[in-house]
Amino acid sequence: MVADTLFDNFASPPKAYSPVPIWWWSGEKIERSRLRWQLERFAEGGVYNLIVLNLA
């Protein structure tokens, strides 16, 4: 039973275990539409966790 659950989690990992890239913000003005677009691209690529590092 445990092996089946383990296999299922490897085959289709929960979103909590997605990659966690560092997203560098360079101090440019943030626009809601652009931010939404970027977040949607992350999600489409299977990234559901981010570290935002503001360089400004």
C-alpha positions as semicolon CSV with decimal commas, in nm:
position;residue;x (nm);y (nm);z (nm)
1;M;0,000;0,000;0,000
2;V;0,276;0,246;0,091
3;A;0,468;0,152;-0,223
4;D;0,165;0,236;-0,439
5;T;0,131;0,578;-0,278
6;L;0,502;0,642;-0,318
7;F;0,489;0,541;-0,683
8;D;0,184;0,762;-0,743
9;N;0,360;1,061;-0,584
10;F;0,664;1,011;-0,807
11;A;0,449;0,968;-1,116
12;S;0,241;1,277;-1,039
13;P;0,403;1,481;-0,760
14;P;0,194;1,724;-0,556
15;K;0,232;2,092;-0,646
16;A;0,413;2,150;-0,317
17;Y;0,707;1,959;-0,467
18;S;0,738;2,161;-0,787
19;P;1,069;2,332;-0,870
20;V;1,140;2,651;-0,673
21;P;1,328;2,895;-0,896
22;I;1,462;3,227;-0,774
23;W;1,279;3,502;-0,961
24;W;1,501;3,809;-0,978
25;W;1,317;4,142;-0,984
26;S;1,543;4,415;-1,114
27;G;1,349;4,718;-0,995
28;E;1,147;4,778;-1,310
29;K;0,794;4,906;-1,267
30;I;0,558;4,615;-1,208
31;E;0,250;4,603;-1,426
32;R;-0,038;4,380;-1,320
33;S;-0,093;4,235;-1,670
34;R;0,275;4,150;-1,716
35;L;0,300;3,998;-1,369
36;R;-0,008;3,783;-1,435
37;W;0,135;3,674;-1,772
38;Q;0,465;3,573;-1,612
39;L;0,298;3,381;-1,329
40;E;0,081;3,197;-1,580
41;R;0,394;3,096;-1,775
42;F;0,548;2,958;-1,456
43;A;0,233;2,756;-1,381
44;E;0,214;2,625;-1,738
45;G;0,571;2,504;-1,697
46;G;0,488;2,318;-1,376
47;V;0,633;2,577;-1,138
48;Y;0,399;2,653;-0,848
49;N;0,651;2,783;-0,593
50;L;0,879;3,084;-0,631
51;I;1,135;3,279;-0,437
52;V;1,113;3,647;-0,531
53;L;1,436;3,839;-0,484
54;N;1,405;4,213;-0,530
55;L;1,733;4,366;-0,642
56;A;1,612;4,726;-0,628
